[in-house]
Amino acid sequence: MITLDELMQQLDNKSRLIGIDMGTKRIGISICDENRKIATPFETINYENMSKLASRLNEIIFENNIKGIIVGLPLNMDGTEGSSVQSVKDKFKSIKNKIIIPYAFWDERLSTIGSFKISSQIDINVTKKIKDIDKNSATFILQGAIDYLNK
């Protein structure tokens, strides 16, 4: 595992990243622009198995010229690692050899709540909020990481 700062040292100035919100049933995906300024919701993948997930991630990486991955890490509110963190690390560990670009973890505390509140502020109905919560959470995660990198 590398840090976000180490990931950035491996990338060109202009390179796109994806953000991943690794849920148990659904995986949210977001993508940022090549200048790493704005993260955008991309898609929600219904989780079936790790092989299909790795395959879909590689398609997204290839089709969108992605150079790095930011994986949300669901730390406890006090910053400690619980069972959810271990689950995300185990899942990503099982596919990291099938994905050829570098990745780093990013603290995703409150990403679901944050993305739900943002949806509320722009007056999106509840059904759409719930449907899009995973990719919006991935966007919240990725935007936090790129904001950190651009400070």
PyMOL commands that set and color helices and strands:
alter all, ss='L'
color gray80, all
select helices_A, chain A and resi 4-9+50-63+83-98+111-121+126-149
alter helices_A, ss='H'
color red, helices_A
select strands_A, chain A and resi 16-22+26-32+39-46+66-73+103-107
alter strands_A, ss='S'
color yellow, strands_A
deselect
rebuild
show_as cartoon
